[in-house]
């Protein structure tokens, strides 16, 4: 017979039938034992009274053994160890030792039932049975009532992993999390039911079913104000940024009610009054009424506006570093102006902009980490308020220890060389913010997760430690494309390693799978089809030499195209066009006017080789052209902090690409080439008669009339036709040109996460020698998605959505695009982030664009533009780069047409952000 000492059970008042079932089974199992215990208890006390365990008062025993009974998956000795009971120890039965053991086991959260029984007593030794029932473990989870795309996130957020212990806390926290999550999204009637059923294979595991009934989203039917005279209902509703009433016109902010944000919006209503001078404005009461039939809320807010106030005298106290005049300029508020509490707070410390020009940042950017500035009302006379701006400057602080944690792949020196906060230097908030930007611009870390932590802040010593916490993200990219174009299949394979380590190429241990961590970039791209192949390899080192921010870049590429008949889809491999390109460049970060400027220089050489390649692209089918060019550019970029989704800053660049002015020193009169003998058209072939019956011998000069009939002019080359192919071959043997480009790109946060991007571009291709003319290479092709794909003539494809690719480009007399020598483009985009996680960044956009291109500068009209509008989506994944789709509507007609172009769909792969 076993005597029950004490038992502990989990709270079973839960929505989990398996636990109730387990309790029922446990109770069934215990009934015979309990009955036997009660029946034998009397005889036990009469027959063996000397061995009776006194339950009314404790008796001391020596613990001989603790045996674990019941079906458990844990080691028996491990369970006894966690109970705290040891063989040979003195215990009191019943007493604290048993109670303490049960508490310790209960805290583990692994058992549903814990019970101690007396197995037997021999003299002063006692043998105990520890009967435990484990809590069930989770086998699988099924969530119903939400979209499939949301299920994985809910499981991850609640840590519902296989073999997780299913207890009261898990079920309660899971239910509360899901309900609160959807309430924040406006589904205020969300109900979650969680049921558990035993697994048919493993009875000690359960399958969890989570039923989510979001119900209809609770919207706000109306927000009404009473007591307001100076500000209208519309103005006060606009001040409530996150609590909006129903409006079908509003796109980016849905109508929903979240109590926490509603309280914040009430404070913003008061702030709206303070901006207009009503310092004493307050909310007397507010009410939120729920209409069950319509599932809507009605909000009524009663305000008391009070009187309008004005700024009086403003006096600065405690400032020794900066004069009153300088602080007054930063404050920007004068006596007599309408009181604006919000503006006053921002001019002292603008919490919405870390780099704002306010008084706090004036001190913080110059070492005064411990400074404190407060505005205090000292006197109010009628409607005028006098202020004292009390400044506590404190000691100058210096950076002490600067560390970076979280860079598991990127080597320390790659990050430390970008830090603007150096040990021993004067503390500067501006440099701290700049460092966050520079780390984000590297592209190796999640920009949203960069977190500078202040440690060991010591006002006495005037020092502070900064620890930058970073999270690595994938920096290498794979481009694998396949598509149909130009009459055949086009395949592309691209590999880009953006955090490469060249110095570890011969270090076998660094291949994981490739040597990484030094911030270098290596890119390999292969593209081909039945009629062309392109191979390219590039390398760049951002800190050439390792001591200064001088970027070295180099690239080499080779392209080969065969003559392709797009109608018959046949390829003539005896006719080809080859391009070889090599480029080397240096880019140096400047310090004047500021260190956002970069001066870049590069030298490039291209060799064009034509072998019987007679197409409309060039006037000559045999020959070669060479392009030796020097490019110099000046750019300034302070956009940040996320290079994928910038929210502030701008980027400007101007560049000039020039070739040597060969015509100045080669002595060739390009205007007279058409009159020279060697550039006249000669007949080659067997002797015969011309189209007028005159003898036509091999080597004779010929002339063609307007009807296409050939006439022999014998040796009179002056009257013969000019061989345009020979002339152009001479003109373009060494390409001579200059090319100027400008680009301006601005990013402005409009509201919340909504960002406005404005862009302007301009390009011009000119010639030194007008008799030589503008080259047919290096031209601009406007319209479409702007994707480069393969370029055989150095052209630049300029994006203008809403129109087909290259459709807004000047054409020749037969309608073939010949490229523009000048273009301009203007663009506006509204961007809104859907998610900016390291694994995938997604944002939606709407756009307005306008642009045009022209054959010559004389035709240039910056106001004669092709306009478009549309919307799109961008997805950036570290492994694949940027992917996107745009739907654009062209408002203007294409050249030669009369109707608007209409809708176009554009797919974006790998373009700039």
C-alpha positions in Angstrom: 0.0 0.0 0.0 1.2 3.6 -0.8 0.3 6.6 1.1 -0.3 9.8 -0.8 1.7 12.7 0.8 0.9 15.6 -1.5 0.0 16.2 -5.1 0.3 19.2 -7.5 -1.6 19.5 -10.7 -1.5 22.1 -13.5 -4.4 24.4 -13.9 -6.7 22.6 -16.2 -9.2 25.4 -16.9 -7.9 25.8 -20.4 -9.1 25.4 -24.0 -7.1 22.2 -24.4 -9.3 19.0 -24.4 -6.2 16.8 -24.4 -5.3 18.0 -21.0 -8.8 17.4 -19.8 -8.6 13.9 -21.3 -5.3 13.3 -19.6 -6.8 14.4 -16.3 -9.7 12.0 -16.8 -7.4 9.1 -17.5 -5.2 10.0 -14.5 -8.3 10.1 -12.3 -9.5 6.7 -13.6 -6.0 5.3 -12.9 -6.0 6.8 -9.4 -9.5 5.8 -8.3 -8.5 2.2 -7.3 -5.4 3.4 -5.5 -7.4 6.0 -3.6 -10.1 3.5 -2.6 -7.5 1.0 -1.5 -5.7 3.7 0.5 -8.9 4.7 2.3 -10.0 1.0 3.0 -6.6 0.0 4.2 -5.9 3.1 6.2 -8.0 1.9 9.2 -6.5 -1.6 9.3 -3.0 0.0 8.8 -3.5 2.1 12.0 -4.9 -0.9 14.0 -2.6 -3.7 12.9 0.7 -1.7 12.5 0.2 1.4 14.5 3.9 1.6 15.2 4.5 2.1 11.4 1.8 4.6 10.8 2.8 7.9 9.2 1.4 10.7 11.3 -0.3 13.2 8.9 -1.3 15.5 11.7 2.3 16.1 12.6 5.6 15.5 10.8 7.9 12.7 11.6 11.6 12.6 10.7 13.0 9.9 8.5 16.1 9.1 6.6 15.4 9.1 2.8 16.4 5.7 1.6 15.3 6.0 -2.0 13.1 8.0 -4.4 11.7 5.9 -7.3 10.2 7.7 -10.3 7.1 5.9 -11.6 4.9 6.7 -14.5 5.5 7.0 -18.2 8.1 9.7 -18.7 10.7 10.5 -21.4 13.2 12.0 -19.0 16.0 10.2 -17.2 14.9 9.1 -13.8 18.0 10.3 -11.9 17.8 13.7 -13.7 14.2 14.2 -12.4 15.2 13.2 -8.8 18.2 15.6 -9.0 16.0 18.5 -10.0 13.7 17.8 -7.1 16.5 18.5 -4.7 16.0 15.3 -2.7 19.1 13.3 -1.9 19.6 9.7 -0.7 20.5 9.7 3.0 19.2 13.1 3.9 16.9 13.6 6.8 13.3 14.7 5.8 10.1 15.3 7.7 7.0 13.5 6.4 4.9 15.5 5.8 7.1 18.5 5.7 8.9 21.3 3.9 11.3 19.0 2.0 8.5 17.3 0.0 6.7 20.6 -0.6 10.0 22.2 -1.8 10.7 19.3 -4.1 7.3 19.7 -5.7 7.8 23.4 -6.2 11.1 22.9 -7.8 9.7 20.3 -10.3 6.7 22.5 -10.9 8.9 25.5 -11.9 10.4 23.5 -14.7 7.1 23.7 -16.5 7.4 20.2 -17.8 4.9 18.2 -15.8 1.2 18.2 -15.6 0.9 16.2 -12.3 3.4 15.7 -9.5 2.7 13.3 -6.6 4.8 11.7 -3.8 3.7 8.4 -2.3 5.1 6.4 0.7 6.2 3.1 -0.7 7.4 1.6 2.6 9.0 2.4 5.9 11.8 0.4 7.5 12.7 1.5 10.9 13.7 5.2 10.4 14.2 4.8 6.7 11.5 5.8 4.2 11.1 4.9 0.5 9.2 7.3 -1.7 7.5 7.0 -5.1 7.5 10.1 -7.3 4.6 9.7 -9.7 4.7 12.4 -12.4 2.7 13.0 -15.6 4.5 15.0 -18.3 2.8 17.9 -20.1 2.1 17.0 -23.7 4.5 18.2 -26.4 3.6 20.0 -29.7 3.6 17.8 -32.8 2.2 20.2 -35.4 0.3 23.5 -35.7 -2.6 24.3 -38.0 -3.9 27.9 -38.3 -7.1 28.6 -40.0 -8.9 31.9 -40.7 -6.0 33.9 -42.2 -4.1 34.0 -45.4 -1.5 31.3 -46.0 1.2 33.9 -46.3 0.5 35.0 -42.7 0.6 31.6 -41.1 4.4 31.1 -41.1 4.9 34.5 -39.4 2.4 33.7 -36.7 4.0 30.4 -35.9 7.4 32.0 -35.8 6.3 34.9 -33.7 4.8 32.6 -31.1 7.6 30.1 -31.3 5.3 27.2 -31.9 8.0 24.7 -32.7 7.8 20.9 -32.8 8.3 19.3 -29.3 7.4 22.6 -27.6 5.9 22.0 -24.1 2.1 22.8 -24.3 1.1 24.4 -21.1 -1.3 27.1 -19.9 1.2 29.9 -20.5 1.9 28.9 -24.1 -1.8 28.8 -25.0 -2.6 32.0 -23.1 0.3 34.0 -24.6 -0.4 32.7 -28.1 -4.1 33.6 -27.9 -3.4 37.1 -26.5 -0.6 37.8 -29.1 -2.8 37.0 -32.1 -5.8 38.9 -30.7 -3.7 42.0 -30.0 -2.0 41.8 -33.3 -5.2 42.0 -35.3 -6.8 44.5 -33.0 -3.9 46.8 -33.9 -4.8 46.3 -37.5 -8.4 47.4 -36.8 -10.0 44.0 -36.3 -11.3 44.8 -32.8 -13.6 41.9 -32.7 -10.9 39.3 -33.3 -11.5 36.0 -31.5 -9.0 33.2 -31.2 -9.8 29.6 -30.2 -7.1 27.1 -29.5 -7.8 23.4 -29.3 -5.4 20.5 -28.8 -6.0 16.9 -29.8 -3.8 13.8 -29.1 -1.6 12.7 -31.9 -2.7 9.4 -33.3 0.8 8.1 -33.5 2.4 9.5 -30.4 -0.2 9.8 -27.7 2.0 12.1 -25.6 2.1 14.7 -28.4 -0.7 17.0 -29.4 -1.8 18.7 -32.6 -2.7 22.3 -32.1 -5.5 23.9 -34.1 -5.7 27.7 -33.9 -9.0 29.2 -35.2 -8.8 32.9 -35.9 -12.0 34.8 -36.5 -10.9 38.4 -37.3 -14.4 39.6 -38.0 -14.9 42.7 -40.0 -12.5 45.6 -39.5 -13.9 48.1 -37.1 -13.8 51.5 -38.8 -14.5 55.0 -37.5 -17.7 56.4 -38.9 -17.1 59.9 -37.8 -14.9 62.1 -35.5 -16.8 65.1 -34.2 -15.5 68.0 -32.2 -17.5 70.3 -29.9 -16.3 73.6 -28.4 -13.9 74.4 -31.2 -14.2 77.8 -32.8 -10.7 78.8 -33.8 -9.8 75.5 -35.5 -12.3 73.6 -37.7 -13.2 70.0 -37.4 -11.2 69.3 -40.6 -8.0 70.9 -39.1 -8.3 68.9 -35.9 -9.0 65.6 -37.7 -5.9 66.3 -39.8 -3.9 66.6 -36.6 -4.9 63.1 -35.6 -2.3 61.2 -37.7 -3.3 57.6 -36.8 -7.0 57.8 -36.0 -9.0 58.6 -39.2 -12.6 58.4 -40.0 -13.8 56.6 -43.1 -12.9 58.2 -46.4 -12.7 56.3 -49.7 -10.3 58.9 -51.2 -7.6 58.2 -48.6 -5.2 55.5 -49.8 -2.2 55.3 -47.4 -3.9 55.5 -44.1 -6.9 53.2 -43.4 -9.6 54.0 -40.9 -9.0 51.9 -37.7 -9.1 52.4 -34.0 -6.1 51.6 -31.8 -6.4 52.8 -28.2 -2.7 53.6 -27.7 -2.5 55.6 -30.9 -5.8 57.3 -30.2 -4.4 58.6 -26.9 -1.3 59.9 -28.8 -3.6 61.6 -31.3 -5.5 63.4 -28.6 -2.2 64.9 -27.5 -1.6 65.9 -31.2 -5.0 67.8 -31.1 -3.7 69.9 -28.2 -0.4 70.3 -30.1 -2.3 71.7 -33.0 -3.8 74.4 -30.8 -0.4 75.2 -29.3 0.9 75.8 -32.8 -1.7 78.4 -33.3 -1.0 80.2 -29.9 -3.7 78.5 -27.7 -1.4 77.3 -24.9 -4.3 76.5 -22.5 -6.2 74.3 -24.9 -7.4 71.1 -23.3 -9.8 68.2 -23.9 -12.6 68.3 -21.4 -13.8 64.8 -22.3 -14.0 62.3 -25.2 -16.2 59.4 -25.9 -15.9 56.4 -28.2 -19.2 54.7 -28.9 -19.6 51.3 -30.7 -22.4 50.6 -33.1 -22.8 46.9 -33.1 -25.1 46.8 -36.1 -22.8 48.8 -38.4 -19.6 47.6 -36.7 -18.3 51.2 -36.5 -17.1 53.6 -33.9 -18.2 57.2 -33.4 -15.8 59.5 -31.6 -16.8 62.8 -30.0 -14.2 65.1 -28.5 -15.1 68.2 -26.5 -12.3 70.8 -26.4 -11.8 74.0 -24.5 -9.6 76.3 -26.6 -8.7 79.1 -24.1 -7.1 82.4 -25.1 -4.5 83.1 -27.7 -1.0 84.0 -26.5 2.1 85.6 -27.9 5.8 85.3 -27.2 7.2 88.0 -24.9 10.8 88.4 -23.8 13.1 85.4 -24.3 16.2 85.3 -22.1 19.1 82.8 -22.2 20.6 81.7 -18.9 23.7 79.6 -18.2 25.2 79.8 -21.7 29.0 80.6 -21.7 30.1 78.8 -24.9 27.7 80.4 -27.3 26.4 84.0 -27.2 22.8 85.0 -26.8 22.8 86.3 -30.4 23.9 83.0 -31.8 21.3 81.0 -29.7 18.6 83.5 -30.8 19.4 82.8 -34.4 19.0 79.1 -33.8 15.8 79.6 -31.9 14.4 81.8 -34.6 11.5 83.2 -32.5 11.0 86.9 -31.9 9.0 88.9 -29.4 5.5 89.5 -30.5 5.1 86.4 -32.6 2.2 84.1 -32.0 2.9 81.5 -29.3 3.8 78.2 -30.8 4.7 75.5 -28.3 5.5 72.9 -30.9 7.9 75.2 -32.8 9.6 76.2 -29.5 10.2 72.6 -28.6 11.6 71.7 -32.1 13.9 74.7 -32.1 15.3 73.6 -28.8 15.4 69.8 -29.6 13.7 68.4 -32.7 13.2 64.7 -31.8 11.9 64.0 -35.3 15.2 64.8 -37.0 18.5 63.6 -35.6 20.4 66.1 -37.7 18.1 69.1 -37.2 19.6 72.6 -36.7 18.4 73.1 -33.2 20.1 74.4 -30.0 20.6 71.0 -28.5 22.4 69.7 -31.6 24.5 72.9 -31.6 25.9 71.8 -28.3 25.8 68.0 -29.0 27.8 68.4 -32.2 30.6 70.2 -30.4 31.3 67.8 -27.5 28.6 68.8 -25.0 27.1 65.4 -24.6 25.8 66.2 -21.1 24.2 69.5 -22.0 20.6 70.1 -21.2 18.4 72.9 -22.5 14.9 73.7 -21.1 12.4 76.5 -21.9 10.7 77.8 -18.8 7.7 80.2 -18.6 8.6 82.8 -16.1 5.9 85.4 -16.5 2.5 85.7 -18.1 1.0 89.2 -18.5 -2.4 89.3 -20.2 -1.7 87.4 -23.5 2.1 87.6 -23.4 4.4 84.9 -22.1 8.0 85.6 -21.1 10.5 82.7 -21.3 13.9 81.8 -20.0 15.9 79.3 -22.0 18.0 77.6 -19.2 21.2 76.0 -20.5 23.2 73.5 -18.5 26.3 73.0 -20.7 28.2 70.5 -18.6 31.7 69.3 -19.4 33.0 68.4 -22.8 32.8 64.7 -23.6 35.2 62.6 -25.6 34.8 59.3 -27.3 36.7 56.6 -25.4 36.2 53.1 -26.6 34.6 52.5 -30.0 33.6 48.9 -30.8 31.5 47.0 -33.4 29.6 43.8 -32.7 27.6 41.5 -34.9 29.9 41.5 -38.0 30.3 37.8 -38.3 31.5 37.9 -42.0 32.8 41.4 -42.6 36.3 42.0 -41.3 36.7 44.7 -38.6 39.0 47.0 -40.7 36.3 47.3 -43.4 33.9 48.8 -40.8 36.4 50.7 -38.6 37.8 52.7 -41.6 34.2 54.1 -42.2 33.7 55.2 -38.6 33.6 58.9 -38.0 33.7 58.5 -34.3 37.4 58.0 -33.2 38.7 57.4 -29.7 40.0 60.6 -28.1 38.0 62.9 -30.4 35.4 65.3 -29.1 31.9 63.9 -28.9 29.7 64.8 -31.9 26.2 63.7 -32.5 26.6 64.7 -36.1 29.5 62.3 -36.6 27.5 59.6 -34.8 24.6 60.0 -37.3 27.1 60.1 -40.2 28.7 56.9 -39.0 25.3 55.1 -39.0 24.8 56.3 -42.6 28.3 55.1 -43.7 27.8 51.7 -42.2 24.4 51.4 -44.0 25.9 52.5 -47.3 28.4 49.6 -47.2 25.5 47.3 -48.2 26.8 44.5 -46.0 24.5 45.1 -43.0 20.8 45.6 -42.4 20.5 49.4 -42.3 17.3 49.2 -40.2 19.1 47.3 -37.5 22.2 49.5 -37.0 22.1 50.4 -33.3 24.7 52.6 -31.6 24.7 52.0 -27.8 26.1 54.4 -25.3 28.1 52.6 -22.6 30.1 53.8 -19.6 28.8 57.3 -19.9 30.9 59.2 -17.3 30.2 62.9 -16.8 33.0 63.1 -14.2 35.7 61.8 -16.6 34.0 63.4 -19.6 34.1 60.1 -21.6 31.6 57.8 -23.4 32.0 54.4 -25.0 30.1 53.7 -28.2 29.2 50.1 -29.3 27.8 49.8 -32.8 25.5 46.8 -33.1 25.1 45.5 -36.7 23.4 42.6 -38.3 25.0 41.0 -41.4 22.9 40.4 -44.5 23.6 38.6 -47.7 25.7 40.8 -50.0 26.3 38.4 -52.9 23.9 38.1 -55.8 23.0 35.6 -58.4 21.4 36.7 -61.7 19.8 33.8 -63.7 17.5 34.8 -66.5 15.9 33.2 -69.5 13.7 34.9 -72.0 12.7 35.2 -75.6 13.8 38.3 -77.6 15.1 39.3 -80.9 13.8 36.1 -82.5 15.5 33.7 -80.1 16.2 32.5 -76.6 18.4 34.8 -74.4 20.0 33.4 -71.3 21.9 35.3 -68.7 24.1 34.1 -65.8 25.5 36.7 -63.4 27.4 36.4 -60.2 28.2 39.3 -58.0 30.3 39.1 -54.8 30.0 42.4 -53.0 32.1 41.6 -50.0 35.0 39.7 -51.6 38.5 39.2 -50.1 41.1 39.0 -52.8 44.0 38.6 -50.4 42.5 35.3 -49.2 42.2 33.7 -52.6 45.0 31.2 -51.8 43.8 30.6 -48.2 41.8 27.4 -48.3 40.3 28.0 -44.9 38.6 31.2 -46.1 36.5 29.5 -48.7 33.0 29.5 -47.1 32.2 29.0 -50.0 34.4 32.0 -51.2 36.8 34.2 -49.4 34.7 37.1 -48.1 34.9 40.0 -45.7 37.2 42.7 -47.2 34.6 44.8 -48.9 35.8 44.3 -52.5 33.5 43.6 -55.4 33.8 41.0 -58.1 31.2 40.5 -60.8 31.0 38.0 -63.6 28.3 38.1 -66.2 27.6 35.8 -69.2 24.9 36.4 -71.7 24.1 34.7 -74.9 21.7 33.4 -77.5 21.9 31.9 -81.0 23.2 35.1 -82.5 25.3 36.9 -79.8 27.5 36.3 -76.7 28.7 38.7 -74.1 31.3 38.1 -71.4 32.3 40.6 -68.7 34.4 40.6 -65.5 34.8 43.5 -63.1 36.7 44.2 -59.9 36.7 47.1 -57.5 38.6 47.9 -54.3 37.0 50.8 -52.2 40.2 51.5 -50.3 43.0 51.2 -52.8 46.2 50.9 -50.8 44.3 50.4 -47.6 45.0 53.9 -46.2 42.7 56.4 -47.9 39.2 56.2 -49.4 40.3 55.9 -53.0 38.3 53.4 -55.0 40.0 51.4 -57.7 37.9 49.8 -60.4 38.6 47.8 -63.5 36.5 45.8 -66.0 37.0 43.9 -69.2 34.3 42.6 -71.6 33.9 41.0 -74.9 30.9 40.8 -77.2 30.3 39.0 -80.4 27.2 39.3 -82.6 26.4 37.5 -85.8 24.1 38.8 -88.5 20.5 37.7 -87.6 17.5 37.8 -89.8 14.6 38.4 -87.4 12.1 37.4 -90.0 13.5 34.0 -91.1 15.3 33.6 -87.7 18.4 32.5 -89.5 21.9 33.4 -88.3 24.8 34.0 -90.7 28.0 33.3 -88.8 30.2 34.5 -91.6 29.1 38.1 -90.8 30.0 39.3 -87.3 30.5 42.3 -85.2 33.0 42.1 -82.2 33.5 44.5 -79.4 36.4 44.4 -76.9 36.3 46.8 -73.9 38.7 47.5 -71.1 38.4 50.2 -68.4 40.4 51.3 -65.4 39.3 54.0 -62.9 40.0 55.8 -59.6 37.5 57.6 -57.4 38.7 59.7 -54.5 36.6 61.0 -51.6 37.2 64.7 -51.2 37.2 66.9 -48.1 36.4 70.2 -49.8 33.7 71.5 -50.0 32.7 68.6 -47.7 33.5 64.9 -47.5 30.3 63.9 -49.3 32.0 64.8 -52.6 33.7 62.2 -54.8 36.0 62.9 -57.7 36.2 60.0 -60.2 38.4 59.5 -63.2 38.6 56.6 -65.6 40.2 55.6 -68.9 38.5 53.2 -71.3 39.2 51.7 -74.6 36.8 50.0 -77.0 37.6 48.2 -80.2 34.7 47.7 -82.7 35.5 45.1 -85.4 33.1 44.6 -88.3 33.4 41.6 -90.7 31.0 41.8 -93.6 28.4 43.1 -91.1 26.1 45.2 -93.3 23.1 46.4 -91.4 21.3 49.7 -90.8 23.4 50.2 -87.6 26.5 51.4 -89.5 27.1 52.7 -93.0 30.2 50.5 -93.4 30.2 46.7 -93.1 33.9 46.1 -93.0 36.4 47.9 -90.9 37.1 48.9 -87.3 36.4 51.8 -84.9 38.3 52.6 -81.8 37.1 54.5 -78.8 39.8 55.8 -76.4 38.1 58.0 -73.8 38.8 59.7 -70.5 35.9 60.3 -68.1 35.9 62.7 -65.2 33.0 63.1 -62.8 32.1 65.0 -59.7 29.4 63.7 -57.4 27.9 64.4 -54.0 25.7 61.9 -52.2 24.4 62.2 -48.7 21.3 60.1 -49.1 20.6 57.6 -46.3 20.4 55.6 -44.4 19.2 52.6 -46.3 20.7 52.5 -49.8 17.7 50.4 -51.0 15.1 52.8 -49.6 16.6 56.2 -48.9 14.4 58.5 -46.8 16.5 61.7 -46.8 19.4 63.4 -48.6 20.3 63.9 -52.2 22.7 62.8 -54.9 24.1 65.0 -57.6 26.5 64.0 -60.3 28.1 65.7 -63.4 30.4 64.0 -65.7 32.3 64.5 -68.9 33.6 61.8 -71.3 36.1 63.1 -73.8 38.3 61.6 -76.5 41.5 63.2 -77.9 40.8 65.8 -80.6 42.4 63.8 -83.4 41.2 66.2 -86.1 43.4 69.0 -84.6 46.6 67.2 -85.3 46.0 64.4 -87.9 45.9 66.9 -90.9 42.8 65.3 -92.4 40.2 67.6 -94.0 37.1 65.7 -93.2 34.9 68.2 -95.1 36.7 67.3 -98.3 36.8 63.5 -98.0 33.8 63.2 -100.3 35.7 64.9 -103.1 38.9 62.9 -102.8 39.7 60.1 -105.3 40.0 57.2 -102.8 36.6 57.9 -101.4 34.7 57.7 -104.7 32.6 54.7 -105.7 34.3 52.2 -108.1 32.9 49.3 -110.0 34.4 45.9 -109.1 33.6 42.9 -111.3 33.7 41.6 -114.8 33.6 44.0 -117.7 30.1 44.7 -118.9 27.8 47.5 -120.1 26.2 50.0 -117.7 22.4 50.6 -117.5 22.7 53.0 -120.5 24.7 50.6 -122.7 28.0 52.2 -122.2 31.1 50.0 -121.4 31.6 49.4 -117.7 35.0 48.1 -116.9 36.5 46.8 -113.6 37.9 49.8 -111.7 35.7 52.4 -113.4 34.2 55.2 -111.3 30.4 55.0 -111.4 27.4 57.2 -110.7 23.9 56.3 -109.8 20.9 58.5 -110.7 17.7 59.0 -108.8 16.1 56.0 -110.4 18.9 53.7 -109.3 20.5 53.3 -112.7 24.3 53.0 -112.8 26.4 55.0 -115.2 30.1 54.6 -115.9 32.1 57.9 -115.7 35.4 56.1 -116.5 38.4 57.8 -114.8 36.4 61.0 -114.0 36.3 60.4 -110.3 35.2 64.0 -109.6 31.7 63.3 -111.1 31.4 59.9 -109.5 29.4 59.1 -106.4 31.0 59.3 -103.0 31.5 56.0 -101.2 29.8 56.8 -97.9 31.0 53.6 -96.3 34.7 54.6 -97.0 34.1 58.2 -95.8 32.5 57.0 -92.5 35.1 54.4 -92.0 37.7 57.2 -92.1 35.7 59.5 -89.9 35.1 56.9 -87.3 38.3 55.0 -87.4 39.1 56.7 -84.1 36.0 58.1 -82.5 36.1 61.8 -81.6 33.5 63.3 -79.3 32.6 64.8 -75.9 29.7 63.7 -73.8 28.3 65.6 -70.8 25.7 64.3 -68.3 24.0 65.7 -65.3 21.8 63.9 -62.7 20.0 65.3 -59.6 18.2 63.0 -57.2 16.4 64.2 -54.0 14.7 62.2 -51.3 12.2 63.8 -48.9 10.1 62.2 -46.2 6.6 63.5 -46.8 4.5 61.9 -44.1 5.3 58.9 -41.8 7.1 56.4 -44.0 6.0 58.0 -47.3 9.0 59.3 -49.2 9.0 61.6 -52.3 11.8 61.0 -54.8 12.4 63.8 -57.4 14.8 63.2 -60.3 16.2 65.2 -63.2 18.6 64.1 -65.9 20.3 65.7 -68.8 22.7 64.4 -71.5 24.5 65.9 -74.5 26.8 64.4 -77.1 28.8 66.8 -79.1 31.6 66.9 -81.7 34.9 69.0 -81.8 34.9 69.1 -85.6 31.5 69.8 -87.2 32.8 68.6 -90.5 33.5 65.3 -88.9 30.1 65.4 -87.3 28.6 63.7 -84.2 29.4 60.0 -84.1 26.7 57.3 -84.4 28.1 55.7 -81.2 27.4 56.6 -77.6 24.0 58.0 -78.3 20.9 58.2 -76.0 17.9 55.9 -76.6 14.8 57.1 -74.6 11.7 55.2 -73.6 10.7 52.0 -71.8 12.3 50.2 -68.9 15.8 51.5 -69.4 17.3 48.0 -69.3 20.6 47.8 -71.0 20.7 44.1 -72.1 23.3 44.0 -74.9 24.5 47.2 -76.6 26.5 47.0 -79.8 27.3 50.7 -80.2 27.9 52.1 -76.7 24.4 53.5 -76.5 22.7 54.5 -73.2 19.2 53.4 -72.6 17.2 56.0 -70.7 14.1 54.9 -68.7 10.8 56.6 -69.4 8.0 54.4 -68.4 4.6 54.3 -70.2 6.3 53.9 -73.7 7.9 51.0 -75.5 11.7 50.6 -75.3 13.6 53.2 -77.4 10.3 54.4 -78.9 11.0 58.1 -78.0 14.3 58.2 -80.0 14.9 60.1 -83.2 14.7 58.0 -86.4 16.1 58.2 -89.9 14.2 58.5 -93.2 13.2 54.8 -93.2 12.1 54.8 -89.5 15.1 53.1 -87.9 16.2 54.6 -84.5 19.5 56.5 -84.9 19.8 57.7 -81.2 19.7 61.2 -79.7 22.5 63.6 -79.1 20.6 65.4 -76.4 17.9 64.5 -73.9 16.3 65.6 -70.7 14.1 63.8 -68.2 12.1 64.7 -65.1 10.6 62.2 -62.6 8.7 62.1 -59.4 8.0 59.0 -57.3 6.0 58.5 -54.1 7.5 55.5 -52.3 6.0 53.5 -49.4 7.8 50.6 -47.7 5.9 47.4 -47.2 8.8 45.7 -45.4 12.4 46.6 -45.0 13.7 43.4 -43.5 17.2 42.1 -44.3 15.8 39.0 -46.1 13.6 41.0 -48.4 12.9 44.7 -48.8 9.6 45.6 -50.6 8.2 49.0 -51.4 5.3 50.2 -53.6 5.5 53.4 -55.7 3.6 55.7 -57.9 5.3 58.0 -60.5 5.0 60.9 -62.8 7.6 61.2 -65.6 8.3 63.4 -68.6 11.1 63.5 -71.0 12.2 63.8 -74.6 15.2 63.3 -76.9 16.4 65.2 -79.9 18.7 64.5 -82.9 20.6 67.9 -82.6 21.0 70.8 -80.2 19.0 73.0 -82.7 16.0 70.8 -82.2 16.2 70.9 -78.4 13.0 72.1 -76.6 13.0 71.3 -72.9 9.3 71.9 -72.6 8.2 69.6 -75.5 8.0 66.5 -73.4 6.4 63.0 -73.5 4.5 62.5 -70.2 3.5 59.4 -68.3 2.2 58.2 -65.0 1.7 54.9 -63.2 2.5 52.6 -60.3 4.9 49.8 -59.5 6.4 47.5 -57.0 10.1 46.8 -56.1 11.5 43.8 -54.3 15.1 43.6 -53.2 16.5 40.2 -52.1 20.2 40.0 -51.3 20.6 36.9 -53.3 19.0 38.2 -56.5 19.2 42.0 -56.4 16.4 44.3 -57.4 13.3 43.0 -59.1 10.3 45.0 -60.0 7.3 45.7 -62.2 5.8 49.0 -63.4 2.5 49.8 -65.1 2.8 53.1 -66.9 0.3 55.1 -69.0 1.8 57.2 -71.8 -0.3 60.4 -72.2 1.3 61.4 -75.5 1.5 59.8 -79.0 4.5 58.0 -80.3 6.3 59.7 -83.3 4.2 59.2 -86.4 1.0 58.4 -84.4 -1.9 60.6 -83.2 -3.4 58.7 -80.2 -1.9 58.5 -76.7 0.3 55.5 -76.3 -1.7 54.1 -73.4 -0.6 51.4 -70.9 2.7 49.6 -70.9 4.1 47.0 -68.6 7.7 47.1 -67.6 9.8 44.5 -65.8 12.8 45.8 -63.9 15.7 43.5 -63.2 18.9 44.6 -61.5 18.5 48.4 -62.1 19.6 51.1 -59.6 17.3 51.8 -56.7 
